[in-house]
Amino acid sequence: MVSRDSHVSESDRLFLLAATELAERGRYTTSPNPCVGCLIMREGHVIGRGWHQWAGQGHAEANAIKDAGGDVRGATVYVSLEPCSFEGRTPSCAQTLIDQGVARVVVAMIDPHPKNSGRGIEVLREAGIRVEVLELPEALALNPGLAARRRRAKPWVRVKVGASLDGRTAMASGESQWITGRDAREDVQHWRARSCAVVTGVGTILADNPRLSVRGGRFAARRRIRQPLRVVLDSRLRTPADAALFDEPGDVLLVHTGEAAEHPRAETISCGEGRVDLHALLEVLLQRDCGELMVEAGSTLTGAFLESGLWDELILFVAPRLLGGSARAMADIDFERLGETIGGTIADVQAIGEDLRIIITASNERNDT
Ligand SMILES: NC(=O)c1ccc[n+]([C@@H]2O[C@H](COP(=O)([O-])OP(=O)(O)OC[C@H]3O[C@@H](n4cnc5c(N)ncnc54)[C@H](OP(=O)(O)O)[C@@H]3O)[C@@H](O)[C@H]2O)c1
């Protein structure tokens, strides 16, 4: 058990907030690792700033030490996430801080990763470094995937839907490009870019042949764009070998429900019987260190995710347009009583170009009024 110290001041909180803001700079490129920022102070002056940018490359602490010119003896380190205590592709940050002779470490969030989870703080304390934990909601919000892992041992599931005013997402013919405007589609790129994985159903692949990739320089770091894993739920492996998503950079995973099978263009895994088992799928993705995933699918798979209670956030783009009663619903779910229906809480409403973006967080409780 990690004790949360109270020897922290208002200035500690502000420096920790600044470290948390630095973490944002890795927003589109750190996956599958979390965004982490670090600020190093000595005698009231900032001597180093760092953030994690790419998985496999320098962690925030190491980058901040480098920024400080390698001399951080006696300094205070503010870091948005507990330093890691294990060697991975990079050395353990806790050990690096010990070796560098820092005096004090202030942490904004305990790492829920089972390999670390309090151990990083313990190691530092055992080495005689003062460690204080000041849990910041801003640090928790940075990496919702980490929080979901801690609370429910699953990734953070964000369902994205582009709908009309009457809640329709495609014409009866399947035509749906485009219901929302260019700005909304540009905004979707941002949500995609921060995701570890984008999940769709084979229905969308067959109807729209989407690329599901991240495009645009604003998501690049060192001229490289990190592509989320693109996951297609395709029980009978109907995804055509010439589907557009195979021509984009990044990996594609086809999830089916049959015997071991191969596909000429992608890795395949079997998960469930009949239809893909969504609970099991999330476990597989969690094992692959997937923290945040975005579902961009038609009404069948969107409905399945909403109905399963596995979703955390719904990003709904609403276009000022009516598609009419024969158009396809947002989610194929049938309820008989109001008490069975699915509800959430509006977390944010914003105009995005000519459309409206509503962010709804799951209450994870059925409406029982
Ligand atoms: N407006 C929007 O935001 C938006 C976004 C995407 C698509 N669309 C539109 O949606 C339409 C396609 O909708 P759709 O419902 O046919 O496609 P979908 O929801 O993308 O894919 C559905 C398919 O996924 C497969 N699947 C595998 N496991 C599943 C599970 N556990 N639960 C549910 N489905 C599972 C099923 O096929 P198998 O049984 O063969 O595996 C199922 O038929 C198109 O017209 C497209 O343009 C709209």
The ligand as a Gaussian input file, in Angstrom:
#p B3LYP/6-31G(d) Opt

LIG

0 1
 N      -22.530000       7.031000     -39.367000
 C      -21.534000       6.354000     -38.849000
 O      -20.905000       6.783000     -37.873000
 C      -21.137000       5.044000     -39.470000
 C      -19.914000       4.458000     -39.089000
 C      -19.575000       3.244000     -39.662000
 C      -20.453000       2.637000     -40.563000
 N      -21.608000       3.240000     -40.904000
 C      -22.542000       2.612000     -41.832000
 O      -23.012000       1.430000     -41.228000
 C      -23.377000       0.507000     -42.251000
 C      -22.816000      -0.857000     -41.893000
 O      -23.427000      -1.253000     -40.702000
 P      -23.376000      -2.733000     -40.217000
 O      -24.207000      -2.771000     -38.995000
 O      -23.688000      -3.638000     -41.341000
 O      -21.819000      -2.932000     -39.931000
 P      -20.895000      -3.037000     -38.652000
 O      -21.653000      -2.811000     -37.399000
 O      -19.703000      -2.205000     -38.894000
 O      -20.441000      -4.557000     -38.741000
 C      -21.352000      -5.543000     -38.350000
 C      -20.757000      -6.911000     -38.499000
 O      -19.706000      -7.122000     -37.559000
 C      -19.584000      -8.507000     -37.362000
 N      -19.471000      -8.836000     -35.957000
 C      -18.554000      -9.699000     -35.427000
 N      -18.725000      -9.837000     -34.142000
 C      -19.766000      -9.041000     -33.789000
 C      -20.403000      -8.801000     -32.538000
 N      -20.004000      -9.357000     -31.401000
 N      -21.460000      -7.978000     -32.532000
 C      -21.880000      -7.389000     -33.659000
 N      -21.318000      -7.583000     -34.878000
 C      -20.246000      -8.413000     -34.930000
 C      -20.852000      -9.154000     -37.916000
 O      -20.555000      -9.801000     -39.137000
 P      -20.086000     -11.330000     -39.085000
 O      -21.179000     -12.080000     -38.373000
 O      -19.874000     -11.726000     -40.480000
 O      -18.840000     -11.331000     -38.290000
 C      -21.743000      -7.976000     -38.191000
 O      -22.639000      -8.174000     -39.234000
 C      -22.834000       1.038000     -43.540000
 O      -23.905000       1.557000     -44.278000
 C      -21.911000       2.142000     -43.112000
 O      -21.868000       3.160000     -44.088000
 C      -21.977000       4.435000     -40.379000

